[in-house]
Structure formats: structure tokens, C-alpha cells
Amino acid sequence: MLNETKDHLAENRTDQAQKTMNRLRMLKSSLPTERQLDIDRLDAMFADDSSLIALPFKH
């Protein structure tokens, strides 16, 4: 879902990105720390629309 959210952002489909982001937020506590940090980075991007850029994610 991280990559899906990132793809939506790259395609300027912010509504879809927000939907997948909401799902990620619900799952966050059950994910490994590294994935939680990725979700935090995406959250920061949504908080500051001027920073909607692609972030590197490990697969």
C-alpha cells in the first residue's frame, strides 16, 4: 500500500492517495518500525501539500 499511495501522489490523484493513506494509518501499529516510519513520512507530506514529492521506499 505504501507504493500504491506513492503512485497515486506521483499521478496527482490525491483523493486516492488519501484513501490508501487512511488504510495505512489503521494498520500502522501492526507493521514493522521501518514501515511505520514510511507512513509517518507520507503523513508529513499530506500535512504540507507543498512537499508532495516522491520519497524513496524500501520494498
Secondary structure by P-SEA (a helix, b strand, c coil): caaaaaaaaaacaaaaaaaaaaaaaaacccccaaaaaaaaaaaaaaaccccccbbbbcc
